[in-house]
Amino acid sequence: MNEFANESPKKDIGFILSLCALLFFTLMGIGIDADEFAQHAELEIPVWYFYLIFAVDFLMVLGIVLIFFYRKIGVYLFPIALIMHFLFHNYYLSTFLYTDVTNMFLFIGLGLLAIIPKFQFFK
C-alpha cells in the first residue's frame, strides 16, 4: 500500500523551505571555514586541510541541489558529506560545530519529513 499515492511531484512550500533551512546552515558552516582560512597562518592550520574541507562543503551544497532536482543520490550525499564535515572539524581542529549538528537535526527532522513523501518521484 502506498501511503503517499496522492502526493504531487510539484515542489511545495514545505519542501522548498526545508531545503532553504539546510542551505542556510550549510552556508553558515562554509562561513566558518572561510574565517578559518582567513586566519590559517595565525591558527597554524595547514593549507591542505582547506582543500579537503572546501571539497566537502561543495559536496554538501551539491547534495542540496540534487535533492531539489529530485535525485536520490543527493539524499545520500548530503548527510554523508555533513558527517564528514563535522568529523574533519572535530578530528583536525578539535572544534565541535553546532551548525553541523543543527543541520543534521534539520535534515532528519524537517528535510526527511518533506523528502520522504516525494521520494517516489526521485530518480
C-alpha positions as CSV (number, residue, x, y, z in Angstrom):
1,M,0.0,0.0,0.0
2,N,1.3,3.4,-1.0
3,E,0.7,6.0,1.8
4,F,1.8,8.8,-0.5
5,A,-0.4,7.9,-3.5
6,N,-2.0,11.4,-3.5
7,E,1.4,13.2,-3.3
8,S,2.1,15.6,-6.2
9,P,5.5,15.8,-7.8
10,K,5.2,19.6,-7.6
11,K,7.7,21.2,-5.2
12,D,5.5,22.6,-2.4
13,I,6.4,25.4,0.1
14,G,7.4,22.9,2.8
15,F,9.9,21.1,0.5
16,I,11.5,24.4,-0.6
17,L,11.6,25.9,2.9
18,S,13.3,22.7,4.2
19,L,16.0,22.9,1.6
20,C,16.4,26.6,2.3
21,A,17.0,25.8,6.0
22,L,19.5,23.2,5.1
23,L,21.3,25.6,2.7
24,F,21.3,28.3,5.3
25,F,23.1,26.2,7.9
26,T,25.4,24.8,5.2
27,L,26.4,28.3,4.2
28,M,27.0,29.1,7.9
29,G,29.4,26.2,8.0
30,I,31.1,27.5,4.9
31,G,31.4,30.9,6.5
32,I,33.2,29.3,9.5
33,D,35.6,27.5,7.1
34,A,36.2,30.8,5.3
35,D,37.0,32.5,8.6
36,E,39.4,29.7,9.5
37,F,41.1,30.0,6.1
38,A,41.5,33.8,6.6
39,Q,43.2,33.1,9.9
40,H,45.0,29.9,9.0
41,A,48.5,31.4,9.5
42,E,47.7,32.6,13.0
43,L,45.9,29.4,13.9
44,E,48.6,27.2,12.3
45,I,46.2,25.2,10.1
46,P,47.9,23.6,7.1
47,V,46.6,24.7,3.7
48,W,45.9,21.1,2.5
49,Y,43.1,21.0,5.2
50,F,41.2,23.7,3.3
51,Y,41.3,21.8,0.0
52,L,39.7,18.9,1.9
53,I,37.1,20.9,3.8
54,F,36.0,23.1,0.9
55,A,35.6,20.0,-1.2
56,V,33.3,18.6,1.4
57,D,31.5,21.9,1.6
58,F,31.0,21.7,-2.2
59,L,29.6,18.1,-1.8
60,M,27.1,19.4,0.8
61,V,25.8,22.1,-1.5
62,L,25.7,19.7,-4.4
63,G,23.6,17.3,-2.3
64,I,21.1,20.0,-1.6
65,V,20.9,21.0,-5.3
66,L,20.5,17.3,-6.3
67,I,17.7,16.9,-3.7
68,F,16.0,20.0,-5.3
69,F,16.1,18.3,-8.7
70,Y,14.7,15.0,-7.3
71,R,17.9,13.0,-7.5
72,K,18.2,10.1,-5.0
73,I,22.0,10.4,-4.8
74,G,21.5,13.9,-3.2
75,V,19.5,12.4,-0.3
76,Y,22.5,10.1,0.4
77,L,25.3,12.6,-0.5
78,F,24.2,15.4,1.8
79,P,24.2,13.6,5.2
80,I,27.4,11.7,4.3
81,A,29.2,15.0,3.4
82,L,27.7,16.7,6.5
83,I,29.0,14.0,8.8
84,M,32.4,14.1,7.1
85,H,32.5,17.9,7.6
86,F,31.7,17.5,11.3
87,L,34.3,14.8,11.8
88,F,37.0,16.6,9.9
89,H,36.5,19.7,12.1
90,N,36.4,17.5,15.2
91,Y,39.5,15.5,14.4
92,Y,41.8,18.0,12.7
93,L,40.8,21.2,14.6
94,S,39.2,19.8,17.7
95,T,36.2,22.0,17.2
96,F,32.6,21.0,17.7
97,L,30.4,22.7,15.1
98,Y,26.9,23.3,16.3
99,T,26.0,24.4,12.8
100,D,26.7,20.8,11.6
101,V,24.7,19.2,14.4
102,T,21.8,21.6,13.9
103,N,22.0,20.9,10.1
104,M,21.8,17.1,10.8
105,F,18.8,17.5,13.0
106,L,17.1,19.7,10.4
107,F,17.8,17.1,7.7
108,I,16.4,14.3,9.8
109,G,13.5,16.3,11.3
110,L,12.4,18.7,8.6
111,G,14.2,17.6,5.5
112,L,13.2,14.0,5.5
113,L,9.7,15.0,6.5
114,A,9.5,16.9,3.3
115,I,11.6,14.5,1.2
116,I,10.0,11.1,2.1
117,P,6.6,11.8,0.6
118,K,8.3,13.0,-2.6
119,F,10.8,10.2,-2.7
120,Q,8.7,8.2,-5.2
121,F,9.4,10.9,-7.8
122,F,13.2,10.9,-7.3
123,K,15.3,9.3,-10.0
